[in-house]
Amino acid sequence: MTHEDSFDKPFDDARKRLELAERFLAEGKELIDESPVQASEKLYKAAEEAVKVLAIALKLPEADEAKRCGWSTDLLEGAVISVMKRLGVEELYHWWDSAYKLHVDGFCEGFGFHRAWYCLISSPLPLASQPSRPLSSGSISQGSTHSG
């Protein structure tokens, strides 16, 4: 493995996770009306993968810990907080908390499943609302100038 290969590995992992998040998001949106339980799982997985992408791309300590121990709920929440602080996106924690609650509680019909998920998927993260562009080390380093 060359030095360049080892440098690109985290970005390759982030690219794969981003593709997975986009797939889960599309599948979840399609399932909202016909199978709310399955939609809930797919949409939560999209949120989870998006958090992992950001943690990897921003080279957060949580991503390093996940390499050693795997991703846990606590580690994901820590990554959300770190991303929120680094990028100055205060709403991120609310979005994550809502996605997690719908993941856990989204099985109750009285919970307002459709409306709650619609609000989440209709309010994309500022990063996600930018035009799609390839994930690269250059684009990441330019976006990570905030101190956390």
C-alpha positions as CSV (number, residue, x, y, z in Angstrom):
1,M,0.0,0.0,0.0
2,T,1.4,3.4,-1.0
3,H,1.2,6.5,1.1
4,E,-1.3,7.9,-1.4
5,D,-3.5,4.7,-1.1
6,S,-3.6,5.1,2.7
7,F,-4.5,8.8,2.4
8,D,-7.4,8.0,0.0
9,K,-8.8,5.1,2.1
10,P,-10.9,7.3,4.5
11,F,-12.3,9.2,1.6
12,D,-13.2,6.0,-0.2
13,D,-15.0,4.8,3.0
14,A,-16.8,8.2,3.2
15,R,-17.8,8.0,-0.5
16,K,-19.2,4.4,0.0
17,R,-21.1,5.5,3.1
18,L,-22.5,8.6,1.3
19,E,-23.8,6.3,-1.5
20,L,-25.4,4.1,1.1
21,A,-27.0,7.0,2.9
22,E,-28.4,8.3,-0.4
23,R,-29.8,4.8,-1.2
24,F,-31.4,4.5,2.3
25,L,-32.9,8.0,1.9
26,A,-34.4,7.2,-1.5
27,E,-35.8,3.8,-0.3
28,G,-37.2,5.3,2.9
29,K,-39.0,8.0,1.0
30,E,-40.6,5.4,-1.3
31,L,-41.8,3.4,1.7
32,I,-43.3,6.1,3.8
33,D,-46.9,5.5,2.7
34,E,-46.9,1.7,2.2
35,S,-44.7,0.6,5.1
36,P,-44.0,3.2,7.8
37,V,-42.0,0.8,9.9
38,Q,-39.6,-0.1,7.1
39,A,-39.4,3.6,6.1
40,S,-38.5,4.5,9.6
41,E,-35.6,2.0,9.6
42,K,-34.3,3.1,6.1
43,L,-34.5,6.8,7.0
44,Y,-32.8,6.3,10.3
45,K,-30.0,4.4,8.5
46,A,-29.7,7.3,6.1
47,A,-29.2,9.7,9.0
48,E,-26.8,7.3,10.7
49,E,-24.6,6.9,7.5
50,A,-24.7,10.7,7.0
51,V,-23.3,11.2,10.5
52,K,-20.5,8.6,9.8
53,V,-19.7,10.4,6.5
54,L,-19.3,13.7,8.2
55,A,-17.2,12.2,11.0
56,I,-14.9,10.5,8.6
57,A,-14.6,13.4,6.2
58,L,-13.9,15.9,9.1
59,K,-11.4,13.4,10.6
60,L,-13.1,13.5,14.0
61,P,-11.8,11.4,16.9
62,E,-15.2,9.5,16.9
63,A,-14.3,8.2,13.4
64,D,-10.9,7.0,14.7
65,E,-12.6,5.3,17.7
66,A,-15.1,3.7,15.4
67,K,-12.3,2.1,13.4
68,R,-11.2,0.4,16.6
69,C,-14.5,-0.5,18.3
70,G,-17.2,0.0,15.7
71,W,-20.0,2.6,15.7
72,S,-22.3,2.6,18.8
73,T,-25.2,4.9,19.6
74,D,-23.1,6.9,22.0
75,L,-20.3,7.3,19.5
76,L,-22.7,8.4,16.8
77,E,-24.2,11.0,19.2
78,G,-20.7,12.2,20.1
79,A,-20.0,12.6,16.4
80,V,-23.2,14.6,15.9
81,I,-22.1,17.0,18.7
82,S,-18.6,17.3,17.3
83,V,-19.9,17.9,13.7
84,M,-22.4,20.5,15.1
85,K,-19.6,22.4,16.9
86,R,-17.1,22.1,14.0
87,L,-19.5,23.3,11.4
88,G,-21.6,25.6,13.5
89,V,-24.9,23.9,12.6
90,E,-26.8,24.0,15.8
91,E,-29.9,22.3,14.3
92,L,-27.9,19.1,13.7
93,Y,-28.5,17.8,17.2
94,H,-32.2,18.4,16.9
95,W,-32.3,16.6,13.5
96,W,-30.3,13.7,14.9
97,D,-32.4,13.4,18.1
98,S,-35.6,13.5,16.0
99,A,-34.3,10.8,13.7
100,Y,-33.2,8.6,16.6
101,K,-36.6,9.0,18.4
102,L,-38.5,8.1,15.2
103,H,-36.2,5.1,14.9
104,V,-37.0,4.0,18.4
105,D,-40.6,5.2,18.7
106,G,-41.6,5.4,15.0
107,F,-43.7,2.2,15.3
108,C,-46.6,4.0,17.2
109,E,-49.3,5.1,14.8
110,G,-50.2,8.0,17.1
111,F,-46.7,9.3,17.0
112,G,-47.3,11.4,13.9
113,F,-44.9,9.3,11.8
114,H,-45.7,10.7,8.4
115,R,-45.6,14.3,9.4
116,A,-42.4,13.9,11.5
117,W,-40.4,12.1,8.9
118,Y,-41.6,14.5,6.2
119,C,-40.3,17.4,8.3
120,L,-36.9,15.7,8.7
121,I,-36.5,14.8,5.0
122,S,-37.7,18.1,3.8
123,S,-35.2,20.1,5.8
124,P,-31.8,18.9,4.5
125,L,-28.6,19.8,6.2
126,P,-26.9,22.9,4.7
127,L,-24.2,20.6,3.4
128,A,-26.6,18.3,1.7
129,S,-28.4,21.2,0.0
130,Q,-25.3,22.1,-2.0
131,P,-25.0,20.7,-5.5
132,S,-23.6,17.2,-5.5
133,R,-19.9,17.1,-6.1
134,P,-17.3,14.3,-5.7
135,L,-16.0,13.9,-2.2
136,S,-12.3,14.7,-2.2
137,S,-9.7,15.5,0.3
138,G,-9.5,19.1,-1.2
139,S,-13.2,19.8,-0.7
140,I,-13.2,18.4,2.8
141,S,-10.1,20.4,4.0
142,Q,-11.6,23.6,2.6
143,G,-14.8,23.0,4.6
144,S,-13.2,22.2,7.9
145,T,-11.7,25.5,8.9
146,H,-14.0,26.0,11.9
147,S,-12.5,25.3,15.3
148,G,-14.3,22.9,17.5
